[in-house]
Amino acid sequence: MQQEEKMICRILLLIILTSCVSAGSFVVNVTQTCYQAEENHNITLEWTFTTKPDRSWTYIFILCNLITEDKLSVLYHVHEGVEVSESQDAKFSGRVQSDKDALREGRIRLQLSRLRTDDSGLYLCEVNTDYGFSVGRCRLNVTGEIMQ
C-alpha cells in the first residue's frame, strides 16, 4: 500500500506543479471531461497533446492511471516511445486497446472494453516529452447494466 500512496502523491504533486507553470507551449487536453457508460459496454477515452513533427518519439513518456478512493491502477504506459504492457494493472489486462496511428498525431485513444463498475473513477493521463509536460484528466462513471 505504501508504494501506491507514493505514486498517488507523485501524481498529485505533478498536477499541482503543472498548474503553476505558465500556460502555453505544451498542453494535454481531454476530449470529454466526464464519461458515462454501462457495465459490459465499451468506451474510448481520448486525450490530445501538442506534437512537434520534427521531434523523435524516443523521448515520449505517457502514463495513464485510474485513481479511485482506495487504489491507483495503471491503464496505459509508454516509455521512450514504446508501450510497456507489463506496467498495466491486472484489472485492465486484455481490455485496453491503444490506437498507435492516433498517437503519432498527438491523440491518445484508449478503448476500454467489457466495462466494470469498478472502472469508475478519475483518469489521469500525463505526457512528458523533451519539449514539455502536462496532465489531462477526466472522470468515468460506469453504472450496472439496466435489465429490460
C-alpha positions as CSV (number, residue, x, y, z in Angstrom):
1,M,0.0,0.0,0.0
2,Q,2.9,2.4,0.7
3,Q,4.1,2.2,-2.9
4,E,0.6,3.1,-4.2
5,E,0.4,6.1,-1.8
6,K,3.8,7.3,-3.0
7,M,2.5,7.1,-6.6
8,I,-0.7,9.0,-5.8
9,C,1.3,11.7,-4.0
10,R,3.7,11.9,-7.0
11,I,0.8,12.3,-9.4
12,L,-0.9,14.9,-7.3
13,L,2.4,16.8,-7.0
14,L,2.8,16.8,-10.7
15,I,-0.8,18.1,-11.2
16,I,-0.1,20.9,-8.8
17,L,3.3,21.8,-10.4
18,T,1.8,21.8,-13.9
19,S,-1.0,24.1,-12.8
20,C,1.7,26.5,-11.6
21,V,3.6,26.5,-14.9
22,S,2.6,29.3,-17.2
23,A,0.1,28.3,-19.9
24,G,1.4,27.9,-23.4
25,S,3.7,25.6,-25.2
26,F,2.7,22.1,-24.1
27,V,-0.8,21.0,-23.1
28,V,-2.7,17.7,-22.7
29,N,-6.4,18.1,-23.2
30,V,-9.3,15.7,-22.8
31,T,-12.0,15.3,-25.5
32,Q,-14.6,14.9,-22.7
33,T,-14.2,15.7,-19.0
34,C,-16.9,13.2,-18.0
35,Y,-17.9,9.9,-19.5
36,Q,-21.0,7.9,-18.6
37,A,-21.3,4.2,-19.6
38,E,-22.9,0.9,-18.7
39,E,-21.3,-2.2,-17.4
40,N,-20.1,-4.7,-20.1
41,H,-20.1,-2.0,-22.7
42,N,-17.0,-0.5,-24.3
43,I,-15.8,3.1,-24.3
44,T,-13.0,5.1,-25.8
45,L,-11.2,7.6,-23.6
46,E,-9.2,10.3,-25.6
47,W,-6.6,12.9,-24.8
48,T,-4.8,15.2,-27.2
49,F,-1.4,16.7,-26.7
50,T,0.9,19.2,-28.6
51,T,3.2,17.5,-31.1
52,K,6.2,18.6,-32.9
53,P,6.7,16.7,-36.2
54,D,10.5,17.3,-36.2
55,R,11.0,15.6,-32.8
56,S,11.9,12.0,-32.2
57,W,9.4,9.6,-30.5
58,T,12.3,8.2,-28.4
59,Y,11.6,10.8,-25.8
60,I,8.0,10.5,-25.1
61,F,6.6,9.1,-21.8
62,I,2.9,8.6,-21.2
63,L,1.3,7.3,-18.1
64,C,-2.5,6.9,-17.8
65,N,-3.9,5.9,-14.4
66,L,-7.2,5.3,-12.8
67,I,-7.5,6.8,-9.3
68,T,-10.2,5.6,-7.0
69,E,-10.7,6.2,-3.3
70,D,-8.5,3.3,-2.3
71,K,-6.2,2.5,-5.3
72,L,-4.1,3.7,-8.2
73,S,-4.2,1.5,-11.3
74,V,-2.1,1.8,-14.4
75,L,-4.2,1.8,-17.5
76,Y,-1.6,2.6,-20.2
77,H,2.2,3.2,-20.1
78,V,4.6,4.3,-22.9
79,H,8.3,4.6,-22.1
80,E,10.7,6.2,-24.6
81,G,8.0,5.7,-27.3
82,V,7.4,2.0,-26.6
83,E,4.3,0.6,-24.9
84,V,5.1,-1.1,-21.6
85,S,2.3,-3.6,-21.1
86,E,4.0,-5.1,-18.0
87,S,3.2,-1.9,-16.1
88,Q,-0.6,-2.3,-16.7
89,D,-2.7,-3.2,-13.7
90,A,-4.0,-6.8,-13.9
91,K,-7.7,-5.5,-13.8
92,F,-7.1,-3.9,-17.3
93,S,-5.3,-6.9,-18.8
94,G,-6.7,-7.7,-22.2
95,R,-9.3,-4.9,-22.0
96,V,-7.3,-1.9,-23.3
97,Q,-6.6,-1.2,-26.9
98,S,-4.5,1.8,-28.0
99,D,-4.6,3.5,-31.4
100,K,-0.9,3.8,-32.4
101,D,-1.7,5.8,-35.5
102,A,-3.6,8.4,-33.4
103,L,-0.6,8.6,-31.0
104,R,1.6,9.9,-33.8
105,E,-0.9,12.6,-34.4
106,G,-0.9,13.7,-30.8
107,R,-4.0,11.8,-29.7
108,I,-4.1,9.1,-27.0
109,R,-7.1,6.9,-27.8
110,L,-7.7,4.1,-25.4
111,Q,-10.6,1.7,-25.9
112,L,-11.6,0.1,-22.7
113,S,-13.8,-3.0,-23.2
114,R,-16.1,-5.0,-21.0
115,L,-16.5,-2.2,-18.6
116,R,-17.0,-2.9,-14.9
117,T,-18.4,-0.7,-12.2
118,D,-15.0,-0.6,-10.5
119,D,-13.6,1.1,-13.7
120,S,-15.4,4.2,-12.4
121,G,-13.1,7.0,-11.2
122,L,-10.7,9.7,-12.1
123,Y,-8.4,9.0,-15.1
124,L,-5.2,11.0,-15.3
125,C,-3.0,10.9,-18.4
126,E,0.4,12.5,-18.1
127,V,2.6,13.1,-21.1
128,N,6.2,14.0,-20.8
129,T,8.4,14.9,-23.8
130,D,11.6,16.7,-24.4
131,Y,9.6,19.9,-25.1
132,G,7.1,19.8,-22.3
133,F,5.0,18.0,-19.6
134,S,1.3,18.2,-18.9
135,V,-1.6,16.2,-17.4
136,G,-5.1,15.7,-18.7
137,R,-7.9,14.3,-16.5
138,C,-11.4,13.0,-17.0
139,R,-13.9,11.1,-14.9
140,L,-15.7,7.9,-15.9
141,N,-18.9,6.6,-14.2
142,V,-19.9,3.1,-15.0
143,T,-23.3,2.0,-13.9
144,G,-24.8,-1.5,-13.7
145,E,-26.5,-2.9,-16.7
146,I,-30.1,-2.0,-17.0
147,M,-32.3,-5.1,-17.1
148,Q,-35.2,-4.9,-19.6
